[in-house]
Amino acid sequence: MRVLLYLAVLVLALIIVPAILRSWRAQPVARTPQRDELVKDPVCQTYILLSRSVTADVGGVVTHFCSRECAARFARGERSA
């Protein structure tokens, strides 16, 4: 009788444990959202979200602008409005 009990426990362990492990692996990893920061446009002095800014490489430094117009004005030498 003990042999049947041990065999039943072994079979259940072989079925249940892999199912539990699969369900743990299937759960998506919770990612923390990245916070968007504000950057200042050097031409019009407005603050904009970094993710929405227009970027330009100016002398090896990445500069952020609120629009393409401000980036063009910066390239022409018009620093502030």
C-alpha positions in Angstrom: 0.0 0.0 0.0 2.8 2.4 0.8 4.4 1.7 -2.6 1.2 2.9 -4.3 1.0 6.0 -2.2 4.7 6.9 -3.0 4.0 6.2 -6.7 1.0 8.5 -6.6 2.9 11.3 -4.9 5.8 10.8 -7.4 3.4 11.0 -10.4 1.7 14.1 -9.0 5.0 15.8 -8.4 6.1 15.0 -12.0 2.9 16.6 -13.3 2.3 19.5 -10.9 5.9 20.8 -10.4 6.6 21.4 -14.2 3.2 23.1 -14.6 3.9 25.4 -11.7 7.4 26.2 -13.1 5.9 27.0 -16.5 3.3 29.3 -15.0 6.0 31.2 -13.1 8.1 31.6 -16.2 5.1 32.8 -18.3 4.4 35.8 -16.0 5.7 39.0 -17.5 8.4 40.8 -15.7 7.2 44.0 -14.1 9.1 46.9 -15.7 9.3 50.2 -14.0 8.3 53.0 -16.4 11.1 55.4 -17.3 10.5 58.9 -16.1 10.6 61.5 -18.8 12.6 64.6 -18.0 12.3 68.2 -19.0 15.0 69.8 -21.2 15.4 73.5 -22.0 15.5 74.7 -25.6 18.5 77.0 -25.9 16.7 79.2 -28.5 13.3 80.0 -27.2 14.0 79.0 -23.6 11.0 76.7 -23.2 11.0 73.4 -21.4 10.0 70.3 -23.3 9.8 66.6 -22.6 13.0 64.8 -23.6 11.1 62.1 -25.5 9.4 64.8 -27.7 12.4 67.0 -28.3 14.1 67.5 -31.7 17.8 66.6 -31.2 20.8 67.9 -33.1 24.5 67.2 -32.8 26.1 70.6 -32.3 29.9 70.4 -32.0 29.8 66.8 -30.6 27.1 67.7 -28.0 23.5 66.5 -28.4 21.3 69.6 -28.1 17.5 69.4 -27.6 15.0 71.7 -29.2 11.3 72.2 -29.1 10.9 72.3 -32.9 12.8 72.1 -36.2 12.5 75.8 -36.5 14.4 76.4 -33.3 17.1 73.9 -34.3 17.5 75.9 -37.6 17.7 79.2 -35.8 20.3 77.7 -33.5 22.3 76.6 -36.5 22.1 80.1 -38.0 23.5 81.5 -34.8 20.3 83.0 -33.3 20.7 81.8 -29.7 17.7 83.2 -27.9 14.5 84.9 -28.9 
